[in-house]
Amino acid sequence: MFALHILGTSGSRPTATRSVSGNYLMTPHGGLVIDCGEGFQERLVRQDLRLKRSKTGKRAKASKVRAILLTHCHLDHCWGLIPFLHTMNLDGRTEPLTIIAPGAPDGSDSKPDFNDLFGAWREMIEDEYSRGRMGYEVNWVLIPIEDELPIESPFQPLEDLHLTAIPTKHGVVSVAWMISSNKRPERRLMVSGDTSRGVTSFKSDSIGGELDVLIHEATYSSETHELAEVWGHSTAEDAAEAAAVMGAKLLGMLHLSSRISDPSVLEEEARRHHNQSFVCEDGDIIEVSWGGEISVSRREGDAWTGLSIG
Ligand SMILES: [Zn+2]
């Protein structure tokens, strides 16, 4: 079973109730982090502590993380990385960790990008090694994005899962991450990262089948679709259209602009195109069983209760 923990649903900046981007996917063979904006590690620790208190048997442990997947280099998606690596070291981690991100091809003038950030971060970590203060190896994997076709990750950290990067449209080099099970029938989940509408490969034909769950940004409502176009983001309608063309059974929307005061507006808009749509809250857990059952649970205090969608 996959369990996706949504640990940040705000776009660009935190609000009183929503943090910036960050997701944790728990699988029987270990965990994957997909984006980790500012404060990610604290959110993960709190989620795990609350789960422990909830006595549901679910957990979201930092020690289980096998790889970190980044969608793009905007800071609300990656600024929590280095502090998180540092804490895992203090916690005595010895298992290697892989970080996978999209890179601009050689000679490209796409700035900023992970070529520069990885260079700086790598230096910081190597300095820790040289002082004998780093207890685990960090593998930095950059996937050069040349065109708009899906790319198999050159490194597959979990034996029962398969990672594919899907190039998106956001003004800087950016990808969505698709995580599929190797078992049949295949189960598939995608996290869009930031993107405007009309991604070339967001079609079930291009990604080799339909999705169980699509987590897609919906920064704006269609009332302000001009802003979505200007800033390389999507509206709830755009997200729902992407869910429909990829045959997603469930759409979870996040990365809300702080100007959205009533998320139900986004839900109403999306459900006109895709009935099984909802706006994620921080702490939501979306589970997909190997048999294909999908459930969403929402946190209140230290307890999670099932949410019915649509
Ligand atoms: Zn962005």
py3Dmol code that shows the C-alpha trace and the ligand (Angstrom):
import py3Dmol

protein = """\
ATOM      1  CA  MET A   1       0.000   0.000   0.000  1.00  0.00           C
ATOM      2  CA  PHE A   2       1.049   3.600  -0.679  1.00  0.00           C
ATOM      3  CA  ALA A   3       0.277   6.227   1.950  1.00  0.00           C
ATOM      4  CA  LEU A   4       0.878   9.776   0.815  1.00  0.00           C
ATOM      5  CA  HIS A   5       1.167  12.301   3.638  1.00  0.00           C
ATOM      6  CA  ILE A   6       0.411  15.843   2.469  1.00  0.00           C
ATOM      7  CA  LEU A   7       2.589  18.072   4.617  1.00  0.00           C
ATOM      8  CA  GLY A   8       2.192  21.460   2.945  1.00  0.00           C
ATOM      9  CA  THR A   9      -0.608  22.898   0.833  1.00  0.00           C
ATOM     10  CA  SER A  10       0.202  26.597   0.518  1.00  0.00           C
ATOM     11  CA  GLY A  11       1.654  28.187  -2.604  1.00  0.00           C
ATOM     12  CA  SER A  12       4.855  30.226  -2.346  1.00  0.00           C
ATOM     13  CA  ARG A  13       4.541  31.298   1.318  1.00  0.00           C
ATOM     14  CA  PRO A  14       3.175  29.769   4.509  1.00  0.00           C
ATOM     15  CA  THR A  15      -0.151  30.981   5.940  1.00  0.00           C
ATOM     16  CA  ALA A  16      -1.649  30.544   9.418  1.00  0.00           C
ATOM     17  CA  THR A  17      -3.057  27.133   8.499  1.00  0.00           C
ATOM     18  CA  ARG A  18      -1.005  25.925   5.530  1.00  0.00           C
ATOM     19  CA  SER A  19       2.724  25.326   5.123  1.00  0.00           C
ATOM     20  CA  VAL A  20       4.711  25.397   1.882  1.00  0.00           C
ATOM     21  CA  SER A  21       5.207  22.302  -0.284  1.00  0.00           C
ATOM     22  CA  GLY A  22       6.267  18.930   1.065  1.00  0.00           C
ATOM     23  CA  ASN A  23       4.960  15.363   0.786  1.00  0.00           C
ATOM     24  CA  TYR A  24       5.978  12.039   2.239  1.00  0.00           C
ATOM     25  CA  LEU A  25       5.122   8.756   0.535  1.00  0.00           C
ATOM     26  CA  MET A  26       5.296   5.727   2.808  1.00  0.00           C
ATOM     27  CA  THR A  27       5.551   2.320   1.164  1.00  0.00           C
ATOM     28  CA  PRO A  28       6.274  -1.156   2.575  1.00  0.00           C
ATOM     29  CA  HIS A  29       9.879  -0.812   1.346  1.00  0.00           C
ATOM     30  CA  GLY A  30      10.641   2.656   2.673  1.00  0.00           C
ATOM     31  CA  GLY A  31       9.721   6.287   2.234  1.00  0.00           C
ATOM     32  CA  LEU A  32      10.077   8.943  -0.449  1.00  0.00           C
ATOM     33  CA  VAL A  33       9.932  12.673   0.128  1.00  0.00           C
ATOM     34  CA  ILE A  34       8.520  14.663  -2.777  1.00  0.00           C
ATOM     35  CA  ASP A  35       9.535  18.322  -2.375  1.00  0.00           C
ATOM     36  CA  CYS A  36      10.595  19.736   0.966  1.00  0.00           C
ATOM     37  CA  GLY A  37      10.080  23.470   1.408  1.00  0.00           C
ATOM     38  CA  GLU A  38      11.000  25.499   4.475  1.00  0.00           C
ATOM     39  CA  GLY A  39      10.291  23.724   7.765  1.00  0.00           C
ATOM     40  CA  PHE A  40       9.647  20.342   6.168  1.00  0.00           C
ATOM     41  CA  GLN A  41      11.461  18.373   8.841  1.00  0.00           C
ATOM     42  CA  GLU A  42       9.350  19.828  11.652  1.00  0.00           C
ATOM     43  CA  ARG A  43       6.161  19.026   9.793  1.00  0.00           C
ATOM     44  CA  LEU A  44       7.296  15.436   9.255  1.00  0.00           C
ATOM     45  CA  VAL A  45       8.246  15.000  12.921  1.00  0.00           C
ATOM     46  CA  ARG A  46       4.896  16.417  14.071  1.00  0.00           C
ATOM     47  CA  GLN A  47       2.957  14.223  11.650  1.00  0.00           C
ATOM     48  CA  ASP A  48       4.769  11.133  12.896  1.00  0.00           C
ATOM     49  CA  LEU A  49       4.280  12.065  16.559  1.00  0.00           C
ATOM     50  CA  ARG A  50       0.558  12.621  16.048  1.00  0.00           C
ATOM     51  CA  LEU A  51       0.275   9.333  14.167  1.00  0.00           C
ATOM     52  CA  LYS A  52       2.035   7.571  17.025  1.00  0.00           C
ATOM     53  CA  ARG A  53      -0.489   9.064  19.464  1.00  0.00           C
ATOM     54  CA  SER A  54      -3.390   8.184  17.164  1.00  0.00           C
ATOM     55  CA  LYS A  55      -2.530   4.480  17.587  1.00  0.00           C
ATOM     56  CA  THR A  56      -3.670   3.711  14.031  1.00  0.00           C
ATOM     57  CA  GLY A  57      -0.456   1.851  13.298  1.00  0.00           C
ATOM     58  CA  LYS A  58       0.436   4.395  10.599  1.00  0.00           C
ATOM     59  CA  ARG A  59       3.732   6.232  10.830  1.00  0.00           C
ATOM     60  CA  ALA A  60       5.772   8.725   8.794  1.00  0.00           C
ATOM     61  CA  LYS A  61       9.310   8.266  10.051  1.00  0.00           C
ATOM     62  CA  ALA A  62      12.225  10.347   8.791  1.00  0.00           C
ATOM     63  CA  SER A  63      14.541   7.370   9.376  1.00  0.00           C
ATOM     64  CA  LYS A  64      12.680   5.414   6.650  1.00  0.00           C
ATOM     65  CA  VAL A  65      13.349   7.995   3.897  1.00  0.00           C
ATOM     66  CA  ARG A  66      15.237   6.374   1.019  1.00  0.00           C
ATOM     67  CA  ALA A  67      15.180   9.221  -1.511  1.00  0.00           C
ATOM     68  CA  ILE A  68      14.090  12.820  -1.909  1.00  0.00           C
ATOM     69  CA  LEU A  69      12.509  13.852  -5.220  1.00  0.00           C
ATOM     70  CA  LEU A  70      12.403  17.529  -6.096  1.00  0.00           C
ATOM     71  CA  THR A  71      10.097  19.023  -8.713  1.00  0.00           C
ATOM     72  CA  HIS A  72      11.855  22.361  -9.279  1.00  0.00           C
ATOM     73  CA  CYS A  73      14.229  24.759  -7.615  1.00  0.00           C
ATOM     74  CA  HIS A  74      11.841  27.435  -6.290  1.00  0.00           C
ATOM     75  CA  LEU A  75      12.601  27.778  -2.613  1.00  0.00           C
ATOM     76  CA  ASP A  76       9.115  26.922  -1.345  1.00  0.00           C
ATOM     77  CA  HIS A  77       9.771  23.431  -2.781  1.00  0.00           C
ATOM     78  CA  CYS A  78      13.358  22.774  -1.706  1.00  0.00           C
ATOM     79  CA  TRP A  79      14.579  25.158   1.012  1.00  0.00           C
ATOM     80  CA  GLY A  80      13.970  22.590   3.755  1.00  0.00           C
ATOM     81  CA  LEU A  81      16.414  20.097   2.250  1.00  0.00           C
ATOM     82  CA  ILE A  82      19.728  20.978   3.905  1.00  0.00           C
ATOM     83  CA  PRO A  83      18.356  21.308   7.480  1.00  0.00           C
ATOM     84  CA  PHE A  84      16.578  17.957   6.978  1.00  0.00           C
ATOM     85  CA  LEU A  85      19.847  16.289   5.832  1.00  0.00           C
ATOM     86  CA  HIS A  86      21.617  17.815   8.822  1.00  0.00           C
ATOM     87  CA  THR A  87      19.071  16.473  11.333  1.00  0.00           C
ATOM     88  CA  MET A  88      19.151  12.978   9.835  1.00  0.00           C
ATOM     89  CA  ASN A  89      22.909  13.065  10.415  1.00  0.00           C
ATOM     90  CA  LEU A  90      22.455  14.154  14.053  1.00  0.00           C
ATOM     91  CA  ASP A  91      19.942  11.323  14.432  1.00  0.00           C
ATOM     92  CA  GLY A  92      22.701   8.863  13.517  1.00  0.00           C
ATOM     93  CA  ARG A  93      21.683   7.956   9.998  1.00  0.00           C
ATOM     94  CA  THR A  94      24.141   5.634   8.233  1.00  0.00           C
ATOM     95  CA  GLU A  95      22.031   4.523   5.262  1.00  0.00           C
ATOM     96  CA  PRO A  96      22.838   6.367   1.984  1.00  0.00           C
ATOM     97  CA  LEU A  97      20.281   8.879   0.749  1.00  0.00           C
ATOM     98  CA  THR A  98      19.593   9.849  -2.867  1.00  0.00           C
ATOM     99  CA  ILE A  99      18.312  13.221  -4.000  1.00  0.00           C
ATOM    100  CA  ILE A 100      16.865  13.386  -7.509  1.00  0.00           C
ATOM    101  CA  ALA A 101      15.985  16.609  -9.313  1.00  0.00           C
ATOM    102  CA  PRO A 102      15.542  17.936 -12.844  1.00  0.00           C
ATOM    103  CA  GLY A 103      18.506  19.779 -14.325  1.00  0.00           C
ATOM    104  CA  ALA A 104      18.803  22.212 -17.193  1.00  0.00           C
ATOM    105  CA  PRO A 105      20.721  20.699 -20.134  1.00  0.00           C
ATOM    106  CA  ASP A 106      24.314  21.889 -20.748  1.00  0.00           C
ATOM    107  CA  GLY A 107      24.469  25.320 -22.323  1.00  0.00           C
ATOM    108  CA  SER A 108      20.951  26.256 -21.212  1.00  0.00           C
ATOM    109  CA  ASP A 109      20.419  29.661 -19.639  1.00  0.00           C
ATOM    110  CA  SER A 110      17.543  28.482 -17.412  1.00  0.00           C
ATOM    111  CA  LYS A 111      18.248  30.200 -14.084  1.00  0.00           C
ATOM    112  CA  PRO A 112      18.033  29.527 -11.251  1.00  0.00           C
ATOM    113  CA  ASP A 113      18.475  25.778 -11.477  1.00  0.00           C
ATOM    114  CA  PHE A 114      19.592  22.733  -9.552  1.00  0.00           C
ATOM    115  CA  ASN A 115      22.998  22.644 -11.265  1.00  0.00           C
ATOM    116  CA  ASP A 116      23.947  25.680  -9.158  1.00  0.00           C
ATOM    117  CA  LEU A 117      22.037  24.693  -6.007  1.00  0.00           C
ATOM    118  CA  PHE A 118      23.352  21.108  -6.026  1.00  0.00           C
ATOM    119  CA  GLY A 119      26.888  22.498  -6.482  1.00  0.00           C
ATOM    120  CA  ALA A 120      26.572  24.688  -3.382  1.00  0.00           C
ATOM    121  CA  TRP A 121      24.774  22.089  -1.261  1.00  0.00           C
ATOM    122  CA  ARG A 122      27.210  19.369  -2.236  1.00  0.00           C
ATOM    123  CA  GLU A 123      30.089  21.557  -1.091  1.00  0.00           C
ATOM    124  CA  MET A 124      28.425  22.053   2.283  1.00  0.00           C
ATOM    125  CA  ILE A 125      27.911  18.317   2.748  1.00  0.00           C
ATOM    126  CA  GLU A 126      31.447  17.510   1.535  1.00  0.00           C
ATOM    127  CA  ASP A 127      32.821  19.949   4.060  1.00  0.00           C
ATOM    128  CA  GLU A 128      31.007  17.954   6.754  1.00  0.00           C
ATOM    129  CA  TYR A 129      32.618  14.738   5.399  1.00  0.00           C
ATOM    130  CA  SER A 130      36.065  16.317   5.432  1.00  0.00           C
ATOM    131  CA  ARG A 131      35.599  17.190   9.113  1.00  0.00           C
ATOM    132  CA  GLY A 132      34.458  13.631   9.846  1.00  0.00           C
ATOM    133  CA  ARG A 133      31.034  14.890  10.868  1.00  0.00           C
ATOM    134  CA  MET A 134      28.835  13.233   8.246  1.00  0.00           C
ATOM    135  CA  GLY A 135      27.697   9.673   8.923  1.00  0.00           C
ATOM    136  CA  TYR A 136      25.980   8.822   5.658  1.00  0.00           C
ATOM    137  CA  GLU A 137      26.496   9.191   1.941  1.00  0.00           C
ATOM    138  CA  VAL A 138      24.378  11.576  -0.149  1.00  0.00           C
ATOM    139  CA  ASN A 139      23.962  10.763  -3.854  1.00  0.00           C
ATOM    140  CA  TRP A 140      23.012  13.738  -5.966  1.00  0.00           C
ATOM    141  CA  VAL A 141      21.196  12.785  -9.186  1.00  0.00           C
ATOM    142  CA  LEU A 142      20.356  15.439 -11.767  1.00  0.00           C
ATOM    143  CA  ILE A 143      18.129  14.405 -14.660  1.00  0.00           C
ATOM    144  CA  PRO A 144      18.786  16.651 -17.673  1.00  0.00           C
ATOM    145  CA  ILE A 145      15.482  17.810 -19.135  1.00  0.00           C
ATOM    146  CA  GLU A 146      15.894  18.151 -22.903  1.00  0.00           C
ATOM    147  CA  ASP A 147      12.307  17.964 -24.174  1.00  0.00           C
ATOM    148  CA  GLU A 148       8.754  17.329 -22.968  1.00  0.00           C
ATOM    149  CA  LEU A 149       8.792  13.518 -22.900  1.00  0.00           C
ATOM    150  CA  PRO A 150       8.549  11.464 -19.678  1.00  0.00           C
ATOM    151  CA  ILE A 151      11.949  10.288 -18.368  1.00  0.00           C
ATOM    152  CA  GLU A 152      12.609   7.159 -16.368  1.00  0.00           C
ATOM    153  CA  SER A 153      14.636   8.046 -13.296  1.00  0.00           C
ATOM    154  CA  PRO A 154      18.184   6.664 -13.781  1.00  0.00           C
ATOM    155  CA  PHE A 155      18.100   5.705 -10.106  1.00  0.00           C
ATOM    156  CA  GLN A 156      15.241   3.636  -8.690  1.00  0.00           C
ATOM    157  CA  PRO A 157      15.554   3.666  -4.890  1.00  0.00           C
ATOM    158  CA  LEU A 158      12.657   1.352  -3.963  1.00  0.00           C
ATOM    159  CA  GLU A 159      12.490  -2.174  -5.287  1.00  0.00           C
ATOM    160  CA  ASP A 160       8.692  -2.322  -5.580  1.00  0.00           C
ATOM    161  CA  LEU A 161       8.233   1.134  -7.121  1.00  0.00           C
ATOM    162  CA  HIS A 162       9.166   2.906 -10.307  1.00  0.00           C
ATOM    163  CA  LEU A 163       9.880   6.652 -10.620  1.00  0.00           C
ATOM    164  CA  THR A 164       9.246   8.716 -13.758  1.00  0.00           C
ATOM    165  CA  ALA A 165       9.833  12.453 -14.192  1.00  0.00           C
ATOM    166  CA  ILE A 166       7.323  14.247 -16.433  1.00  0.00           C
ATOM    167  CA  PRO A 167       8.543  17.670 -17.682  1.00  0.00           C
ATOM    168  CA  THR A 168       6.072  20.458 -16.789  1.00  0.00           C
ATOM    169  CA  LYS A 169       5.695  24.164 -17.669  1.00  0.00           C
ATOM    170  CA  HIS A 170       6.717  26.608 -14.971  1.00  0.00           C
ATOM    171  CA  GLY A 171       9.309  29.053 -16.325  1.00  0.00           C
ATOM    172  CA  VAL A 172      12.209  27.137 -14.738  1.00  0.00           C
ATOM    173  CA  VAL A 173      13.141  23.502 -15.409  1.00  0.00           C
ATOM    174  CA  SER A 174      10.418  21.536 -13.623  1.00  0.00           C
ATOM    175  CA  VAL A 175       8.917  18.065 -13.494  1.00  0.00           C
ATOM    176  CA  ALA A 176       5.993  16.155 -12.036  1.00  0.00           C
ATOM    177  CA  TRP A 177       6.894  12.863 -10.360  1.00  0.00           C
ATOM    178  CA  MET A 178       4.952   9.704 -11.174  1.00  0.00           C
ATOM    179  CA  ILE A 179       5.375   6.823  -8.771  1.00  0.00           C
ATOM    180  CA  SER A 180       4.117   3.463 -10.007  1.00  0.00           C
ATOM    181  CA  SER A 181       4.110   0.020  -8.447  1.00  0.00           C
ATOM    182  CA  ASN A 182       5.936  -2.795 -10.201  1.00  0.00           C
ATOM    183  CA  LYS A 183       3.215  -5.210  -9.100  1.00  0.00           C
ATOM    184  CA  ARG A 184       0.221  -5.929 -11.345  1.00  0.00           C
ATOM    185  CA  PRO A 185      -2.268  -4.412 -11.570  1.00  0.00           C
ATOM    186  CA  GLU A 186      -0.023  -1.369 -11.561  1.00  0.00           C
ATOM    187  CA  ARG A 187      -0.943   1.402  -9.095  1.00  0.00           C
ATOM    188  CA  ARG A 188       0.087   4.931 -10.036  1.00  0.00           C
ATOM    189  CA  LEU A 189       0.242   8.249  -8.292  1.00  0.00           C
ATOM    190  CA  MET A 190       1.510  11.587  -9.575  1.00  0.00           C
ATOM    191  CA  VAL A 191       2.552  14.802  -7.835  1.00  0.00           C
ATOM    192  CA  SER A 192       2.542  17.698 -10.305  1.00  0.00           C
ATOM    193  CA  GLY A 193       4.854  20.222  -8.671  1.00  0.00           C
ATOM    194  CA  ASP A 194       4.182  23.720 -10.028  1.00  0.00           C
ATOM    195  CA  THR A 195       2.934  23.992 -13.581  1.00  0.00           C
ATOM    196  CA  SER A 196       0.693  25.936 -15.891  1.00  0.00           C
ATOM    197  CA  ARG A 197      -1.991  24.171 -17.903  1.00  0.00           C
ATOM    198  CA  GLY A 198      -1.379  22.194 -21.082  1.00  0.00           C
ATOM    199  CA  VAL A 199       1.592  19.987 -20.144  1.00  0.00           C
ATOM    200  CA  THR A 200       2.350  17.988 -23.291  1.00  0.00           C
ATOM    201  CA  SER A 201       2.775  14.619 -21.556  1.00  0.00           C
ATOM    202  CA  PHE A 202      -0.174  14.945 -19.157  1.00  0.00           C
ATOM    203  CA  LYS A 203      -2.164  12.370 -21.124  1.00  0.00           C
ATOM    204  CA  SER A 204      -2.792   8.752 -20.222  1.00  0.00           C
ATOM    205  CA  ASP A 205      -1.263   7.666 -23.575  1.00  0.00           C
ATOM    206  CA  SER A 206       1.980   9.543 -22.903  1.00  0.00           C
ATOM    207  CA  ILE A 207       2.368   8.209 -19.353  1.00  0.00           C
ATOM    208  CA  GLY A 208       1.510   4.637 -20.315  1.00  0.00           C
ATOM    209  CA  GLY A 209      -1.880   4.323 -18.586  1.00  0.00           C
ATOM    210  CA  GLU A 210      -4.272   5.961 -16.157  1.00  0.00           C
ATOM    211  CA  LEU A 211      -3.535   7.286 -12.673  1.00  0.00           C
ATOM    212  CA  ASP A 212      -5.056   6.262  -9.389  1.00  0.00           C
ATOM    213  CA  VAL A 213      -4.285   9.580  -7.713  1.00  0.00           C
ATOM    214  CA  LEU A 214      -3.205  12.945  -9.097  1.00  0.00           C
ATOM    215  CA  ILE A 215      -1.951  15.564  -6.661  1.00  0.00           C
ATOM    216  CA  HIS A 216      -1.989  18.739  -8.713  1.00  0.00           C
ATOM    217  CA  GLU A 217      -1.369  22.350  -7.898  1.00  0.00           C
ATOM    218  CA  ALA A 218      -4.393  24.691  -8.054  1.00  0.00           C
ATOM    219  CA  THR A 219      -2.862  28.004  -7.099  1.00  0.00           C
ATOM    220  CA  TYR A 220      -5.820  30.026  -8.423  1.00  0.00           C
ATOM    221  CA  SER A 221      -9.495  29.784  -9.285  1.00  0.00           C
ATOM    222  CA  SER A 222     -10.517  30.403 -12.895  1.00  0.00           C
ATOM    223  CA  GLU A 223     -11.645  33.902 -11.889  1.00  0.00           C
ATOM    224  CA  THR A 224      -7.950  34.839 -11.816  1.00  0.00           C
ATOM    225  CA  HIS A 225      -6.754  32.582 -14.634  1.00  0.00           C
ATOM    226  CA  GLU A 226      -4.679  35.461 -16.069  1.00  0.00           C
ATOM    227  CA  LEU A 227      -2.477  35.300 -12.951  1.00  0.00           C
ATOM    228  CA  ALA A 228      -2.074  31.545 -13.436  1.00  0.00           C
ATOM    229  CA  GLU A 229      -0.843  32.175 -16.974  1.00  0.00           C
ATOM    230  CA  VAL A 230       1.535  34.974 -15.930  1.00  0.00           C
ATOM    231  CA  TRP A 231       3.103  33.026 -13.047  1.00  0.00           C
ATOM    232  CA  GLY A 232       3.193  29.557 -14.623  1.00  0.00           C
ATOM    233  CA  HIS A 233       0.522  28.073 -12.365  1.00  0.00           C
ATOM    234  CA  SER A 234      -2.832  26.325 -12.734  1.00  0.00           C
ATOM    235  CA  THR A 235      -6.424  26.976 -11.774  1.00  0.00           C
ATOM    236  CA  ALA A 236      -8.666  24.346 -10.178  1.00  0.00           C
ATOM    237  CA  GLU A 237     -10.259  23.909 -13.597  1.00  0.00           C
ATOM    238  CA  ASP A 238      -6.832  23.270 -15.175  1.00  0.00           C
ATOM    239  CA  ALA A 239      -6.053  20.695 -12.458  1.00  0.00           C
ATOM    240  CA  ALA A 240      -9.378  18.926 -13.044  1.00  0.00           C
ATOM    241  CA  GLU A 241      -8.798  18.848 -16.799  1.00  0.00           C
ATOM    242  CA  ALA A 242      -5.364  17.291 -16.226  1.00  0.00           C
ATOM    243  CA  ALA A 243      -6.983  14.693 -13.927  1.00  0.00           C
ATOM    244  CA  ALA A 244      -9.593  13.913 -16.579  1.00  0.00           C
ATOM    245  CA  VAL A 245      -7.098  13.451 -19.457  1.00  0.00           C
ATOM    246  CA  MET A 246      -4.872  11.239 -17.298  1.00  0.00           C
ATOM    247  CA  GLY A 247      -7.866   9.176 -16.125  1.00  0.00           C
ATOM    248  CA  ALA A 248      -7.080   9.892 -12.459  1.00  0.00           C
ATOM    249  CA  LYS A 249      -9.591   8.297 -10.100  1.00  0.00           C
ATOM    250  CA  LEU A 250      -8.961  10.986  -7.483  1.00  0.00           C
ATOM    251  CA  LEU A 251      -7.653  14.551  -7.715  1.00  0.00           C
ATOM    252  CA  GLY A 252      -6.132  16.250  -4.667  1.00  0.00           C
ATOM    253  CA  MET A 253      -5.444  19.960  -5.135  1.00  0.00           C
ATOM    254  CA  LEU A 254      -2.856  21.989  -3.240  1.00  0.00           C
ATOM    255  CA  HIS A 255      -0.382  24.918  -3.500  1.00  0.00           C
ATOM    256  CA  LEU A 256      -3.211  27.399  -2.881  1.00  0.00           C
ATOM    257  CA  SER A 257      -2.543  31.095  -3.264  1.00  0.00           C
ATOM    258  CA  SER A 258      -2.948  32.979   0.019  1.00  0.00           C
ATOM    259  CA  ARG A 259      -5.664  34.993  -1.754  1.00  0.00           C
ATOM    260  CA  ILE A 260      -7.957  31.897  -1.766  1.00  0.00           C
ATOM    261  CA  SER A 261     -10.015  32.390   1.405  1.00  0.00           C
ATOM    262  CA  ASP A 262     -12.615  29.703   0.654  1.00  0.00           C
ATOM    263  CA  PRO A 263     -11.164  26.457  -0.765  1.00  0.00           C
ATOM    264  CA  SER A 264     -14.678  25.143  -1.520  1.00  0.00           C
ATOM    265  CA  VAL A 265     -14.693  27.523  -4.516  1.00  0.00           C
ATOM    266  CA  LEU A 266     -11.841  25.472  -5.992  1.00  0.00           C
ATOM    267  CA  GLU A 267     -13.647  22.217  -5.225  1.00  0.00           C
ATOM    268  CA  GLU A 268     -16.843  23.371  -6.922  1.00  0.00           C
ATOM    269  CA  GLU A 269     -14.881  24.528  -9.954  1.00  0.00           C
ATOM    270  CA  ALA A 270     -12.899  21.280 -10.246  1.00  0.00           C
ATOM    271  CA  ARG A 271     -15.927  19.019  -9.733  1.00  0.00           C
ATOM    272  CA  ARG A 272     -17.594  20.434 -12.827  1.00  0.00           C
ATOM    273  CA  HIS A 273     -14.856  18.605 -14.785  1.00  0.00           C
ATOM    274  CA  HIS A 274     -13.857  15.819 -12.412  1.00  0.00           C
ATOM    275  CA  ASN A 275     -16.253  14.797  -9.676  1.00  0.00           C
ATOM    276  CA  GLN A 276     -13.681  13.067  -7.457  1.00  0.00           C
ATOM    277  CA  SER A 277     -11.762  16.236  -6.605  1.00  0.00           C
ATOM    278  CA  PHE A 278     -10.918  17.842  -3.277  1.00  0.00           C
ATOM    279  CA  VAL A 279      -8.641  20.488  -1.792  1.00  0.00           C
ATOM    280  CA  CYS A 280      -5.953  18.952   0.433  1.00  0.00           C
ATOM    281  CA  GLU A 281      -5.306  20.159   3.972  1.00  0.00           C
ATOM    282  CA  ASP A 282      -1.943  19.870   5.728  1.00  0.00           C
ATOM    283  CA  GLY A 283      -1.799  16.442   7.393  1.00  0.00           C
ATOM    284  CA  ASP A 284      -4.143  14.642   4.962  1.00  0.00           C
ATOM    285  CA  ILE A 285      -3.253  11.012   4.236  1.00  0.00           C
ATOM    286  CA  ILE A 286      -4.190   9.487   0.883  1.00  0.00           C
ATOM    287  CA  GLU A 287      -3.905   5.721   0.759  1.00  0.00           C
ATOM    288  CA  VAL A 288      -3.978   3.468  -2.289  1.00  0.00           C
ATOM    289  CA  SER A 289      -4.119  -0.271  -1.687  1.00  0.00           C
ATOM    290  CA  TRP A 290      -2.520  -2.726  -4.105  1.00  0.00           C
ATOM    291  CA  GLY A 291      -6.096  -3.757  -4.957  1.00  0.00           C
ATOM    292  CA  GLY A 292      -6.877  -0.180  -6.029  1.00  0.00           C
ATOM    293  CA  GLU A 293      -9.021   1.070  -3.127  1.00  0.00           C
ATOM    294  CA  ILE A 294      -8.380   4.741  -2.446  1.00  0.00           C
ATOM    295  CA  SER A 295      -9.110   6.492   0.845  1.00  0.00           C
ATOM    296  CA  VAL A 296      -8.474   9.950   2.226  1.00  0.00           C
ATOM    297  CA  SER A 297      -8.221  10.722   5.925  1.00  0.00           C
ATOM    298  CA  ARG A 298      -8.080  14.138   7.515  1.00  0.00           C
ATOM    299  CA  ARG A 299      -6.444  15.123  10.786  1.00  0.00           C
ATOM    300  CA  GLU A 300      -8.092  16.846  13.678  1.00  0.00           C
ATOM    301  CA  GLY A 301      -5.879  17.083  16.747  1.00  0.00           C
ATOM    302  CA  ASP A 302      -4.173  13.715  16.989  1.00  0.00           C
ATOM    303  CA  ALA A 303      -6.887  11.757  15.162  1.00  0.00           C
ATOM    304  CA  TRP A 304      -7.574  11.097  11.494  1.00  0.00           C
ATOM    305  CA  THR A 305     -11.056  10.410  10.138  1.00  0.00           C
ATOM    306  CA  GLY A 306     -12.146   9.244   6.697  1.00  0.00           C
ATOM    307  CA  LEU A 307     -13.239  11.887   4.220  1.00  0.00           C
ATOM    308  CA  SER A 308     -15.832  11.208   1.540  1.00  0.00           C
ATOM    309  CA  ILE A 309     -15.154  13.029  -1.710  1.00  0.00           C
ATOM    310  CA  GLY A 310     -17.511  14.275  -4.400  1.00  0.00           C
TER     311      GLY A 310
END
"""
ligand_1 = """\
1
ZN
Zn 7.432 27.273 -8.349
"""
view = py3Dmol.view(width=600, height=400)
view.addModel(protein, "pdb")
view.setStyle({"model": 0}, {"cartoon": {"style": "trace"}})
view.addModel(ligand_1, "xyz")
view.setStyle({"model": 1}, {"stick": {}})
view.zoomTo()
view.show()
